[in-house]
């Protein structure tokens, strides 16, 4: 069962494929999604990565890792608050 990990402070130029590749070094990554502005399509600087349950701890320990000179914020994703 995959777990969703929040990734913040992603460099603007990073692609979803690059993000997936970055985390694949630590475990099995099922998908990577970068959140974008609807109007412009520009990255908002954060996203989500789905990883194998057994790799969650290794991925979260990467908090503070650098990607293209920016320190990533990595944590387990929280469910959306109901409106």
C-alpha positions in Angstrom: 0.0 0.0 0.0 1.6 3.3 -1.0 2.0 6.2 1.4 1.9 9.8 0.3 4.8 12.1 1.3 4.6 15.9 1.2 7.6 17.6 -0.4 8.0 21.4 0.0 10.5 24.0 -1.2 10.9 22.3 -4.6 12.9 24.3 -7.1 10.7 25.9 -9.7 12.6 24.2 -12.6 12.2 20.7 -11.2 10.0 18.3 -13.2 7.9 15.5 -11.8 10.2 12.9 -13.4 13.3 14.5 -11.7 11.5 14.5 -8.4 10.6 10.8 -8.8 14.2 10.0 -9.7 15.6 11.9 -6.7 13.5 9.8 -4.3 14.0 6.5 -6.2 17.5 6.4 -4.8 16.1 5.7 -1.3 13.2 3.4 -2.2 10.3 2.5 -4.5 8.5 5.5 -5.8 5.1 5.0 -7.5 4.4 8.5 -8.5 5.5 12.2 -8.1 3.2 15.1 -8.5 4.1 18.8 -8.4 1.3 21.2 -7.6 0.9 24.0 -10.2 -1.0 27.3 -10.5 -4.1 26.8 -12.5 -3.8 30.0 -14.5 -0.1 29.9 -15.4 0.9 26.3 -15.0 3.9 27.4 -12.9 5.0 25.3 -10.0 3.8 26.3 -6.5 7.0 24.9 -5.1 5.5 21.8 -3.4 4.2 18.4 -4.3 3.6 14.8 -3.3 5.4 11.6 -3.8 3.8 8.1 -3.4 6.3 5.6 -2.0 6.2 2.0 -0.8 5.0 1.7 2.8 8.3 0.1 3.9 10.3 3.0 2.5 8.5 5.9 4.2 11.0 6.2 7.1 14.0 6.4 4.7 12.3 9.0 2.6 11.2 11.2 5.6 14.8 11.1 6.9 15.7 12.9 3.7 14.1 16.1 5.2 16.6 18.9 4.7 18.2 17.2 1.6 19.2 19.6 -1.2 17.8 19.5 -4.6 19.2 22.1 -7.1 20.5 24.1 -4.1 17.2 24.2 -2.2 16.7 22.4 1.1 13.6 20.2 0.8 10.9 20.0 3.5 9.8 16.3 3.7 7.0 14.9 5.9 4.2 12.5 5.8 1.2 14.1 4.0 -1.8 15.1 6.1 -5.3 14.5 4.9 -7.1 17.5 3.5 -9.3 19.3 6.0 -13.0 18.8 5.2 -14.8 22.0 4.2 
